[in-house]
Amino acid sequence: MKDLSFYRGKRVLLTGHTGFKGSWLSMVLAKAGAEVYGYALGAPTNPSLFEIARLKKDIHSIEGDVRDLESMKKAFRTAKPDIVLHLAAQPIVRESYKNPVYTYETNVMGTVNLFECVRSSDTVRSVLNVTTDKVYLNREWNWGYRECEELNGFDPYSNSKSCSELVTRSFKDSFFTNEDGTPRIGISTARAGNVIGGGDFAPDRIIPDCVRAALKKQPIIVRNPFSVRPYQHVLEPLFVYLMIAKAQYEDVKYAGSYNVGPNEADCKRTGELVDLFVNFWGEGLVWKNEYDGGPHEANFLKLDCAKLKSVFGWRPQWNIEKAIEKVVEWSKVYASGGDVKKCMEEQIAAYQQ
């Protein structure tokens, strides 16, 4: 979905708006003319894409914790949203090993609190809960996981997102279904693959690690160059989220669970991804393999996106080469002190064309 005119004038509540994906989505929605209400804690990284892209003036930014039900209820009363997009999460696998309680509180009870707020609302018609490709029980097999596969993530982050899926299903069945079994509002989950893009400053992610090393003119350290992931540019899933939210707003038959990932040819080994980054960056940049004996992470993960393609006729827009090109383009604008907001606007426009 490239035409976002549907969102003009719509009231959208976006949790996690100060994060990497949330910042990009805030800009996309603001450019589309939506009335955007963001609900999140302060920016999770320093530097922060939300801050350096000057997004606070484009939306209504409400500071609050998804673990705080009363605070979230107040935000819902203020926003009176037509559409809710739930992105707020503790999203880092390694951090979930260090702080499992916080991870579960945020990712599970945050989802419970969100749907409790939706239950009290008389304006919401469409809700999308963004989870992850890691919700599936990973059997390390060579084909993509389908939406009907077992949900049982291994590490605390992945498992908490599996739980978030189950919470969504329970609330949907218990509180948002009519006596005849038809849904009262559109509620979906979107299981996205690994997203990359300009402005991701998170720790323990491969592209931010590449950018940090490049800016310091140091070799890139790669922990596991042989792990396979469904890498995609951040704009790919964001436009899918908006497509699903619109479709189920207009007709609840589109509500469900959807995988969002690249074509199989773009499911790359981490080492191949870094090779592309090095080639686009230039300047003599190199990388080296240094496994650090960290906690368990899956080695092989692909998504089967046949459902999304069949239901909506969707196809990925940018392949992995184009995604890396755009990451490097943004990062070099940032490194030179250029206008990153303008760069983002130009990339969004290019994606829509």
Buried (B, 14 or more C-beta within 10 A) or exposed (E): BEEBEBBEEBBBBBBBBBBBBBBBBBBBBBBBBBBBBBBBBEBBBEEBBBBBBEBBEBBBBBEBBBBBBEBBBBBBEEBBBBBBBBBBBBBBBBBBBEBBEBBBBBBBBBBBBBBBBBEEBEBBBBBBBBBBBBBBEBEEEEEBBBBEBEBEBBBBBBBBBBBBBEBBBEBBEEBBBEEEEEBEBBBBBBBBBBBBBBBBBBEEBBBBBBBBBBEEEEBBBBBBBEBBBBBBBBBBBBBBBBBBBBBBBEEBEBBBBBBBBBBEEBBBBBBBBBBBBBEBBEEEBEBEEEEEEEEEBBEBBBBBBEBBBEBBEBEBBBBBEBBBBBBBBBBBBBEEEEBBBEBBBBBBEBBBE
